[in-house]
């Protein structure tokens, strides 16, 4: 059983920044990667970024160059630094744990809302 708790969502103006964090606990040693997904209103959930235990990262084209994923293996945390935010980044962001590559999700967090106003 894996528990994922996200924090850091909120409301920001376009062009601003937000930092999402996620703390993982439970049986996570068998997974070598953590990542983020998002789901905008009326749209399908989409992958955003992922990072392996060794620090290898991948990003969706829509966020490449604006978002940065990082992790602290000792604390079992993953962070998503989001810069130059756009209204189309508005979504519920979900922390995940899984295996890579390709990134496959095993467990999901509850999600945190990010709203970018124009």
C-alpha positions in Angstrom: 0.0 0.0 0.0 1.3 3.4 -1.0 0.2 6.7 0.3 0.8 10.0 -1.6 0.0 13.4 -0.2 0.2 16.5 -2.4 0.5 20.1 -1.4 1.2 23.5 -2.9 -1.7 24.0 -5.3 -3.5 27.3 -5.5 -4.4 30.3 -7.7 -1.9 32.2 -9.6 -1.9 34.7 -12.5 -0.6 33.8 -15.9 3.1 34.1 -16.0 3.5 33.2 -12.4 4.9 30.2 -10.6 3.8 27.5 -8.2 5.6 24.7 -6.6 3.9 21.3 -5.9 5.2 18.8 -3.5 4.3 15.2 -2.8 5.3 13.0 0.1 5.2 9.2 -0.4 5.0 6.6 2.3 4.3 2.9 2.5 5.6 0.2 0.2 7.4 2.3 -2.4 10.8 0.6 -2.5 9.7 -1.6 -5.5 9.0 1.4 -7.6 11.8 3.3 -9.3 10.0 6.4 -10.4 7.6 9.2 -9.4 5.7 11.6 -11.5 2.8 14.0 -12.0 -0.3 13.8 -14.1 -3.0 16.5 -14.5 -6.7 16.6 -15.5 -8.3 19.8 -16.7 -12.1 20.2 -16.6 -13.8 18.2 -19.4 -10.5 16.7 -20.5 -8.7 13.4 -20.1 -6.0 12.9 -17.5 -2.6 13.6 -19.1 0.9 12.8 -18.1 3.1 15.8 -17.1 6.5 14.7 -16.0 8.3 11.8 -14.3 11.7 11.2 -12.6 13.5 8.0 -11.7 15.4 7.2 -8.5 18.6 7.9 -10.5 17.4 11.3 -11.5 16.4 10.6 -15.1 13.6 12.9 -16.2 11.0 13.2 -18.9 8.4 15.9 -19.6 5.3 16.3 -21.8 6.0 18.7 -24.7 3.4 21.1 -23.3 5.4 21.8 -20.2 9.0 21.3 -21.4 11.1 24.3 -20.5 8.6 25.6 -18.0 8.2 22.8 -15.5 11.0 21.1 -13.5 10.6 17.8 -11.6 12.9 16.9 -8.8 13.0 14.4 -6.0 14.6 13.7 -2.6 15.1 9.9 -2.4 16.0 10.1 1.3 12.7 11.8 2.1 10.6 10.1 -0.5 9.3 13.4 -1.9 8.9 14.7 -5.4 8.5 18.3 -6.4 7.1 20.0 -9.5 8.3 23.6 -10.0 6.0 25.3 -12.5 7.1 28.5 -14.1 5.6 30.7 -16.8 2.2 29.3 -16.0 -0.6 29.6 -18.6 -4.4 29.4 -18.2 -4.3 26.1 -20.0 -2.2 24.7 -17.1 -5.3 24.9 -15.0 -6.1 21.4 -13.7 -6.1 19.0 -10.8 -2.5 17.8 -10.5 -1.9 14.2 -9.2 1.2 12.8 -7.7 2.0 9.3 -8.8 4.5 6.5 -8.1 5.4 3.8 -10.6 8.1 2.4 -12.9 10.0 3.8 -15.8 10.8 3.9 -18.7 8.2 4.1 -20.2 6.5 5.5 -17.1 3.8 3.3 -15.8 1.7 4.4 -12.8 1.0 2.1 -9.8 -0.5 4.5 -7.3 -2.2 7.9 -7.3 -2.5 10.8 -4.9 -5.8 12.6 -4.2 -4.8 15.6 -6.3 -4.3 19.3 -5.8 -6.0 22.1 -7.7 -3.9 24.5 -9.7 -5.8 27.5 -11.2 -4.1 30.0 -13.5 -6.0 33.2 -14.2 -5.5 35.2 -17.4 
